[in-house]
């Protein structure tokens, strides 16, 4: 009898293993993002023993990640099954993504921030589900501002420069302001914040390229001056992505930092950071136009159209799980990545652990989108090229704006 039970158990286990579907998922590794995901997937697979999820770690550079996706999807392969998508990519990758419009209620998308759902909607079809949202924010050293008599963080870019100069003149081995100046997508995000706060834009509502304006030139000139004139930013900032800026700041080497919310947990981790407990966050400063601008960031989850029906069904379960209330709260608390589900912002646990997410909710909801077009990758590549050329003094801000405008016009015209 006992032998029969053992045989039966082994048979059941072998049947489960045989019927188990395996899906792959791409993921980033910025901050604690990847470790948190592994914890979530472990819970998901224990609850769904018939599904195995294999992770494909991606480069931290969103530009490099995008290029890999182009290769994967254009080849017609069914892997990766679930793709972690930048909010600017759905329009470009829509032909390769599963239409999940009929699953709107299943994913409870009516409970999400409307703008995030819009980012995953292309020509009326939902092709990506919002996972977490982002907006650029200003990190600052509360202790240093207090030490030198500054009661509040800077409200304008000029104030930031003056505070940074005052503090770095008296503190040894200290930069004033670090940000993302390398030639990649993050540079476009930073530039958009300066540009809009100076009163400019890239493309107007009629689809015309308007970046070559007085505001555009002044915004880029200000970025260049941060490095070479006011010198509150190191020349090395032209090589910085998010993690380089974050490590510099949390090592106590900078007064101010522009970064995404993910950095909050790390800069306040006593095991990771030399400045834990000494950090504040605020909206990015306003420019001459009198407005503060934060670039809309964030990531979504899309399903590969070429996956099998069985794999798509498993992928939908995974997406549903990862974007659920409980998992969004877990991700927000442990990876400092902002929820896309509105009710999570009301959770008292989030308020306790990451108060800035709740306090700056309005800023995240009203963050400025980058141009929404299927040609965005070409637009971004063009902008990166000319902005970075100006930052590295290969050209002037005026010439960079003129050349950028000409090339962007050609891109949009399909030439």
C-alpha positions as MATLAB code, in Angstrom:
seq = 'XXXXXXXXXXXXXXXXXXXXXXXXXXXXXXXXXXXXXXXXXXXXXXXXXXXXXXXXXXXXXXXXXXXXXXXXXXXXXXXXXXXXXXXXXXXXXXXXXXXXXXXXXXXXXXXXXXXXXXXXXXXXXXXXXXXXXXXXXXXXXXXXXXXXXXXXXXXXXXXXXXXXXXXXXXXXXXXXXXXXXXXXXXXXXXXXXXXXXXXXXXXXXXXXXXXXXXXXXXXXXXXXXXXXXXXXXXXXXXXXXXXXXXXXXXXXXXXXXXXXXXXXXXXXXXXXXXXXXXXXXXXXXXXXXXXXXXXXXXXXXXXXXXXXXXXXXXXXXXXXXXXXXXXXXXXXXXXXXXXXXXXXXXXXXXXXXXXXXXXXXXXXXXXXXXXXXXXXXXXXXXXXXXXXXXXXXXXXXXXXXXXXXXXXXXXXXXX';
ca = [
       0.000    0.000    0.000;
       2.783    2.388    1.011;
       4.656    1.569   -2.198;
       1.524    2.328   -4.213;
       1.163    5.743   -2.533;
       4.780    6.610   -3.283;
       4.358    5.603   -6.910;
       1.139    7.625   -7.146;
       2.823   10.677   -5.626;
       5.735   10.426   -8.011;
       3.293   10.104  -10.894;
       1.418   13.232   -9.808;
       4.645   15.168   -9.411;
       5.881   14.065  -12.820;
       2.575   15.083  -14.397;
       2.800   18.545  -12.764;
       6.366   18.921  -13.973;
       5.397   17.724  -17.435;
       2.489   20.179  -17.681;
       4.459   23.103  -16.300;
       4.688   26.019  -18.709;
       7.867   28.106  -18.771;
       7.812   31.792  -19.635;
      10.606   34.341  -19.772;
      10.569   37.906  -18.522;
      12.997   40.765  -19.099;
      13.957   42.885  -16.105;
      16.222   45.737  -15.100;
      18.728   45.795  -12.262;
      18.741   49.445  -11.188;
      19.058   49.701   -7.412;
      17.232   46.852   -5.631;
      14.850   46.320   -8.562;
      16.047   42.872   -9.631;
      16.317   41.418   -6.126;
      12.794   42.580   -5.302;
      11.507   41.022   -8.519;
      13.087   37.665   -7.676;
      11.307   37.759   -4.305;
       7.995   38.491   -6.028;
       8.486   35.760   -8.627;
       9.283   33.231   -5.929;
       5.935   33.990   -4.303;
       4.157   33.866   -7.672;
       5.600   30.468   -8.590;
       4.749   28.995   -5.207;
       1.150   30.103   -5.759;
       1.253   28.880   -9.387;
       3.315   25.658   -9.432;
       2.295   25.023  -13.040;
       4.175   28.130  -14.195;
       7.922   28.694  -14.198;
       9.259   32.201  -14.795;
      12.793   32.613  -16.068;
      14.304   36.119  -15.788;
      16.378   37.723  -18.548;
      18.356   40.569  -16.890;
      18.740   43.591  -19.156;
      21.301   46.435  -19.335;
      20.624   49.410  -17.046;
      20.824   51.685  -20.073;
      17.318   51.936  -21.500;
      18.838   52.743  -24.900;
      20.772   49.451  -24.961;
      17.693   47.601  -23.695;
      15.585   49.090  -26.484;
      18.057   47.921  -29.123;
      17.949   44.375  -27.747;
      14.149   44.403  -27.941;
      14.305   45.456  -31.574;
      16.444   42.390  -32.262;
      14.239   40.000  -30.269;
      10.890   41.155  -31.620;
      11.867   41.726  -35.242;
      13.149   38.130  -35.410;
       9.652   36.783  -34.735;
      10.810   34.713  -31.757;
       8.338   33.901  -28.988;
      10.813   34.886  -26.281;
      10.959   36.919  -24.166;
       7.332   36.246  -23.201;
       6.861   39.268  -20.937;
       8.692   42.483  -21.724;
       9.488   45.300  -19.313;
       8.748   48.363  -21.451;
       9.678   52.008  -20.996;
       6.559   54.197  -21.156;
       7.791   55.650  -24.457;
       8.010   52.293  -26.272;
       4.433   50.936  -26.653;
       3.743   52.996  -29.781;
       6.848   51.587  -31.476;
       6.487   47.976  -30.336;
       2.672   47.734  -30.565;
       2.744   45.485  -33.694;
       4.684   42.879  -31.689;
       2.629   43.044  -28.484;
      -0.509   41.148  -27.505;
      -3.678   43.245  -27.513;
      -5.040   42.977  -23.952;
      -7.948   45.406  -24.351;
     -10.427   42.600  -23.596;
      -8.564   41.992  -20.312;
      -9.025   45.558  -19.042;
     -11.326   44.447  -16.208;
      -9.129   41.460  -15.381;
      -6.177   43.800  -14.808;
      -8.481   46.312  -13.000;
      -7.127   49.158  -15.109;
      -9.897   51.492  -13.976;
      -8.021   51.635  -10.629;
      -4.787   52.868  -12.235;
      -3.572   56.429  -12.778;
      -5.282   57.315  -16.093;
      -2.134   58.729  -17.650;
      -0.247   55.483  -17.132;
      -2.984   53.483  -18.865;
      -2.923   55.984  -21.729;
       0.805   55.370  -22.135;
       0.091   51.706  -22.878;
      -2.758   52.418  -25.287;
      -1.976   52.640  -28.997;
      -4.690   53.384  -31.565;
      -7.353   52.467  -29.037;
      -5.753   49.124  -28.138;
      -4.162   48.373  -24.761;
      -0.821   46.695  -25.432;
       0.941   47.221  -22.094;
      -0.086   47.269  -18.429;
       1.424   49.954  -16.142;
       3.835   48.458  -13.601;
       5.407   51.448  -11.868;
       5.550   55.127  -12.668;
       8.370   57.609  -12.331;
       9.197   61.284  -12.422;
      12.461   63.107  -11.947;
      12.920   64.523   -8.448;
      15.547   66.540   -6.583;
      17.477   64.864   -3.786;
      19.330   67.138   -1.374;
      21.464   66.985    1.752;
      19.228   68.261    4.533;
      22.126   68.419    6.978;
      24.271   70.597    4.706;
      21.438   72.983    3.862;
      20.737   73.376    7.579;
      24.443   73.834    8.362;
      24.730   76.778    5.973;
      21.439   78.452    6.854;
      19.232   77.337    3.991;
      15.800   76.604    5.462;
      14.259   75.122    2.306;
      15.459   73.303   -0.809;
      15.906   75.489   -3.911;
      12.753   76.647   -5.672;
      14.595   77.775   -8.842;
      17.627   76.572  -10.797;
      19.458   79.807   -9.954;
      18.867   79.155   -6.250;
      20.266   75.645   -6.649;
      23.432   77.035   -8.229;
      23.910   79.616   -5.454;
      23.346   77.064   -2.685;
      25.669   74.571   -4.345;
      28.421   77.159   -4.777;
      28.098   78.338   -1.169;
      28.310   74.845    0.280;
      31.029   73.433   -1.990;
      33.231   76.459   -1.307;
      33.402   75.366    2.332;
      33.045   71.589    2.127;
      36.038   69.651    0.817;
      35.758   67.121   -2.032;
      32.132   67.957   -2.673;
      30.242   68.417   -5.957;
      27.276   70.738   -6.085;
      24.881   68.880   -8.360;
      24.984   65.499  -10.117;
      22.594   64.294  -12.811;
      22.413   62.065  -15.886;
      24.614   63.462  -18.663;
      25.753   60.355  -20.533;
      24.610   59.833  -24.103;
      21.536   57.622  -23.533;
      17.807   57.978  -22.893;
      18.301   59.401  -19.399;
      19.958   62.468  -20.913;
      16.793   63.184  -22.897;
      14.762   62.973  -19.677;
      17.036   65.456  -17.908;
      17.084   67.804  -20.889;
      13.282   67.779  -21.135;
      13.061   68.969  -17.520;
      15.382   71.895  -18.155;
      13.750   72.671  -21.499;
      10.164   72.774  -20.227;
      11.116   74.693  -17.073;
      12.719   77.290  -19.362;
       9.473   77.553  -21.356;
      10.385   75.402  -24.344;
       9.307   72.109  -25.894;
      10.449   69.652  -28.559;
       7.309   69.208  -30.667;
       4.148   71.330  -30.429;
       0.542   70.097  -30.508;
       0.450   70.475  -34.286;
       3.444   68.172  -34.706;
       5.945   70.897  -35.545;
       9.524   70.804  -34.245;
       9.941   73.801  -31.929;
      13.053   72.859  -29.955;
      15.189   75.509  -31.680;
      13.814   78.414  -29.667;
      15.322   80.968  -27.322;
      14.102   78.818  -24.429;
      15.704   75.715  -25.955;
      19.067   77.373  -26.449;
      18.996   78.908  -22.963;
      18.102   75.578  -21.351;
      20.996   73.777  -23.033;
      23.348   76.666  -22.288;
      22.380   76.421  -18.618;
      23.238   72.691  -18.601;
      26.614   73.429  -20.204;
      27.259   76.227  -17.713;
      26.615   73.865  -14.804;
      29.769   72.063  -15.883;
      32.057   74.768  -17.268;
      30.924   78.157  -15.920;
      29.214   77.872  -12.551;
      31.034   74.534  -12.169;
      28.569   73.041   -9.728;
      28.582   69.798  -11.731;
      31.741   67.781  -12.488;
      32.816   67.196  -16.075;
      32.415   63.497  -15.323;
      28.641   64.040  -15.246;
      28.738   63.677  -19.045;
      29.393   59.961  -18.401;
      26.832   59.506  -15.611;
      23.718   57.400  -15.819;
      21.380   56.905  -12.846;
      23.624   54.607  -10.862;
      26.766   56.727  -11.237;
      24.888   59.784   -9.962;
      23.325   57.774   -7.148;
      26.617   56.290   -5.949;
      28.323   59.690   -5.994;
      25.513   61.240   -3.984;
      25.165   58.469   -1.422;
      28.926   58.414   -0.878;
      28.576   61.961    0.429;
      30.190   63.623   -2.585;
      27.337   65.872   -3.769;
      24.883   68.369   -2.299;
      22.119   67.858   -4.876;
      21.127   65.052   -7.231;
      18.512   64.668   -9.928;
      17.284   61.080  -10.048;
      14.224   58.830  -10.005;
      12.373   57.683   -6.861;
      14.129   54.279   -6.833;
      17.209   55.920   -5.266;
      15.351   56.807   -2.045;
      15.635   53.370   -0.437;
      19.334   53.099   -1.270;
      20.496   56.555   -0.169;
      18.742   55.958    3.155;
      20.093   52.452    3.704;
      22.734   52.598    6.482;
      24.442   49.531    5.006;
      24.697   51.147    1.557;
      24.894   54.877    2.182;
      27.138   57.282    4.077;
      24.319   59.845    4.240;
      21.388   57.714    5.408;
      18.859   59.842    7.268;
      20.365   63.095    5.970;
      18.479   63.236    2.682;
      15.434   65.209    1.598;
      13.491   65.207   -1.672;
      11.623   67.977   -3.447;
      10.219   68.828   -6.875;
      12.866   69.862   -9.378;
      13.520   73.623   -9.394;
      11.640   76.011  -11.660;
      13.272   77.808  -14.547;
      12.791   81.356  -15.879;
       9.349   80.353  -17.155;
       8.303   79.958  -13.527;
       7.427   76.296  -13.707;
       8.956   73.114  -12.435;
       8.962   70.176  -14.815;
       9.469   66.484  -14.134;
       9.803   64.030  -17.007;
       7.306   61.176  -16.935;
       9.095   57.892  -16.592;
       8.067   54.452  -15.520;
       7.791   50.982  -16.940;
       5.046   48.746  -18.239;
       4.593   45.048  -18.902;
       3.763   43.809  -22.386;
       3.237   40.280  -23.712;
       4.979   38.959  -26.821;
       2.432   38.418  -29.583;
       4.399   35.414  -30.874;
       4.101   33.447  -27.626;
       1.883   30.351  -27.612;
      -1.659   30.589  -26.230;
      -0.562   28.658  -23.148;
       2.366   31.011  -22.585;
       0.154   34.073  -23.073;
      -2.302   32.765  -20.474;
       0.554   32.259  -18.008;
       1.960   35.696  -18.851;
      -1.367   37.358  -18.107;
      -1.443   35.695  -14.686;
       2.061   36.999  -14.008;
       1.233   40.538  -15.144;
      -1.934   40.491  -13.035;
       0.096   39.404   -9.996;
       2.927   41.918  -10.397;
       0.555   44.852  -10.917;
      -1.801   43.920   -8.061;
      -2.297   46.202   -5.053;
      -0.225   44.071   -2.678;
       2.702   43.673   -5.068;
       2.735   47.341   -6.050;
       2.883   48.242   -2.359;
       5.662   45.701   -1.796;
       7.630   47.100   -4.739;
       7.125   50.692   -3.575;
       8.358   49.923   -0.063;
      11.287   47.691   -1.029;
      12.428   49.165   -4.357;
      11.127   52.762   -4.015;
       9.302   52.509   -7.333;
       6.057   54.444   -7.502;
       2.746   52.566   -7.761;
       0.487   52.986  -10.765;
      -2.605   51.912   -8.815;
      -4.122   55.018   -7.203;
      -5.329   53.477   -3.937;
      -1.831   52.329   -3.007;
      -0.922   55.977   -2.331;
      -3.492   55.980    0.490;
      -1.862   53.051    2.257;
      -0.495   54.095    5.690;
       2.472   51.747    5.340;
       3.625   53.587    2.198;
       3.252   56.943    3.950;
       5.439   55.664    6.786;
       8.228   54.191    4.644;
       8.269   56.526    1.615;
       6.374   59.707    2.581;
       7.629   61.601   -0.463;
       5.618   59.311   -2.755;
       2.425   60.397   -1.028;
       3.452   64.046   -0.599;
       4.522   64.425   -4.233;
       1.633   62.401   -5.658;
       0.347   65.386   -7.661;
       3.751   65.844   -9.273;
       3.933   62.201  -10.334;
       0.418   62.298  -11.800;
       1.164   65.482  -13.763;
       4.660   64.598  -14.962;
       5.572   65.724  -18.484;
       5.544   63.014  -21.184;
       8.172   62.747  -23.861;
       6.933   62.891  -27.477;
       4.495   59.977  -28.022;
       5.244   58.627  -31.479;
       6.276   55.373  -33.137;
       9.422   57.237  -34.252;
      10.440   58.082  -30.722;
      13.640   56.013  -30.762;
      14.906   58.020  -33.757;
      13.881   61.265  -32.078;
      15.679   60.262  -28.898;
      18.850   59.197  -30.717;
      18.947   62.549  -32.501;
      18.417   64.534  -29.312;
      21.055   62.549  -27.411;
      23.615   63.185  -30.128;
      23.309   66.969  -30.168;
      22.747   67.522  -26.451;
      25.787   65.440  -25.571;
      27.896   67.192  -28.215;
      27.110   70.508  -26.527;
      27.787   69.139  -23.034;
      31.206   67.898  -24.157;
      31.937   71.200  -25.960;
      32.053   69.682  -29.423;
      29.539   72.299  -30.527;
      27.720   75.308  -29.115;
      24.196   75.154  -27.634;
      22.966   77.435  -30.444;
      24.402   75.224  -33.191;
      23.259   72.064  -31.402;
      19.669   73.323  -31.314;
      19.736   74.379  -34.970;
      21.114   71.035  -36.148;
      18.839   69.065  -33.847;
      15.752   70.852  -35.163;
      16.710   70.172  -38.780;
      17.310   66.472  -38.174;
      14.159   66.028  -36.075;
      12.119   67.609  -38.859;
      13.601   65.097  -41.307;
      12.877   62.189  -38.950;
       9.232   63.164  -38.586;
       8.929   63.660  -42.346;
      10.308   60.163  -42.914;
      13.388   61.316  -44.763;
];
